[in-house]
Every structure is written in C-alpha cells, then in structure tokens.
C-alpha cells in the first residue's frame, strides 16, 4: 500500500483506491491538459473532482494504475500532502476580472514558481486576491496578498481546519516587488522559527507578532 504523498497520491476512504492531483499552477490549465486529464481518467475508470485548491483530482485509481496515470499525464504532482508549500490560490485579478485592482494571477503564478513544493516545518498555503473581495480566500491562508487601489496588503497566519484563524495584516500599500520580498522574509521566518508540523499562525501565537515584525 502506498502512503499519502508517495508518487503524489492520497489514499481514499475505502483504503484501497487512490487520488492524484496534477499540478495546475493557480488553477490555470490549457485545453490540451484538460483533454489529457479527461482521457486518462476515462481510460482508467476514475472520477474527476475540481478541488478547493484549484486542482483537478483524479480519484478512484488502483495502486497498479498510479504509475500508469502519471506516465500518461506527463505532468508533475501538485503538493497534495506533506510538510511543504501546498497550493497557491489566486483569483483572476486584473487579467480578467472587472473588479480587479492588482494583478493577482501573475503574482500567484510567480509565487507558485518560487515556492510550490518547498519543504517547510509545517504545511503552508498561499493566497492572492486582486481586490478586497478576497476570492482567493486570503484571510484563511498562511500568507495572503490582497490587492487594493494603492498596492498590496499582506496578511499572515491564517488557516482553516479545526482551529481556524484569520490572517493578521502585517503591511499595506506595497508594490509587487515589495510584496514578493516580504513573502520571502515570512517564509524564511517560518523555516527558522516554526516547530515541526506547526503552521505559521501558531508560531506567531507562541512567539508574538513582534518577533515576525522584527525581521520584516
């Protein structure tokens, strides 16, 4: 039996079948990729599920089908499990949305390029929203960027789960370069200070927000 994370798989409720999730940065997918995902799922008798993390999960694979599926897809796994930077969720922003104030999609794709799959003490999720409506669910991300008319607001320490936490504003009116630089410092802070399996919000609760502000 495969373990969660082995070859990019997650064991399902029946303890027999598996799900895999190809990496689709910020949910951007080509028609060719969609056709390939659909063809593989159909041929292997699997189910497709659009996830809250802007992925398409292929569900119901037998263990002996996992390697076949990845080989036919020719795509890298998304960060489904493990202590790493998981999904980077981004809304359409000024690329497509009439309400967008900042280019959240381009920034999200850059964050994905820089951090997706990076090992961390605890899991980390990033979100980018192009306006204060926060369709990227940035309040519930470990690091969130929110676009405003004057630049980026940075939130830190949000998470869902059994003990949900709203992200705390740490800076605002930043340029894109300044926001990306601040994300880098927050990630480094988490690496240096978080305990094993500890998300950054709990690190901040343990050490105090001033300990983070001191390095920003």
Residue, then its C-alpha position, 0 to 999 in steps of 0.5 A: x500500500x502506498x502512503x499519502x504523498x508517495x508518487x503524489x497520491x492520497x489514499x481514499x476512504x475505502x483504503x484501497x483506491x487512490x487520488x492524484x492531483x496534477x499540478x495546475x499552477x493557480x488553477x490555470x490549465x490549457x485545453x490540451x491538459x484538460x483533454x489529457x486529464x479527461x482521457x486518462x481518467x476515462x481510460x482508467x475508470x476514475x472520477x474527476x473532482x475540481x478541488x478547493x485548491x484549484x486542482x483537478x483530482x483524479x480519484x478512484x485509481x488502483x495502486x497498479x494504475x498510479x504509475x500508469x496515470x502519471x506516465x500518461x499525464x506527463x505532468x508533475x504532482x501538485x503538493x497534495x500532502x506533506x510538510x511543504x508549500x501546498x497550493x497557491x490560490x489566486x483569483x483572476x485579478x486584473x487579467x480578467x476580472x472587472x473588479x480587479x485592482x492588482x494583478x493577482x494571477x501573475x503574482x500567484x503564478x510567480x509565487x507558485x514558481x518560487x515556492x510550490x513544493x518547498x519543504x517547510x516545518x509545517x504545511x503552508x498555503x498561499x493566497x492572492x486576491x486582486x481586490x478586497x473581495x478576497x476570492x482567493x480566500x486570503x484571510x484563511x491562508x498562511x500568507x495572503x496578498x490582497x490587492x487594493x487601489x494603492x498596492x498590496x496588503x499582506x496578511x499572515x497566519x491564517x488557516x482553516x481546519x479545526x482551529x481556524x484563524x484569520x490572517x493578521x495584516x502585517x503591511x499595506x500599500x506595497x508594490x509587487x516587488x515589495x510584496x514578493x520580498x516580504x513573502x520571502x522574509x515570512x517564509x524564511x521566518x517560518x523555516x527558522x522559527x516554526x516547530x515541526x508540523x506547526x503552521x505559521x499562525x501558531x508560531x506567531x501565537x507562541x512567539x508574538x507578532x513582534x518577533x515576525x515584525x522584527x525581521x520584516 
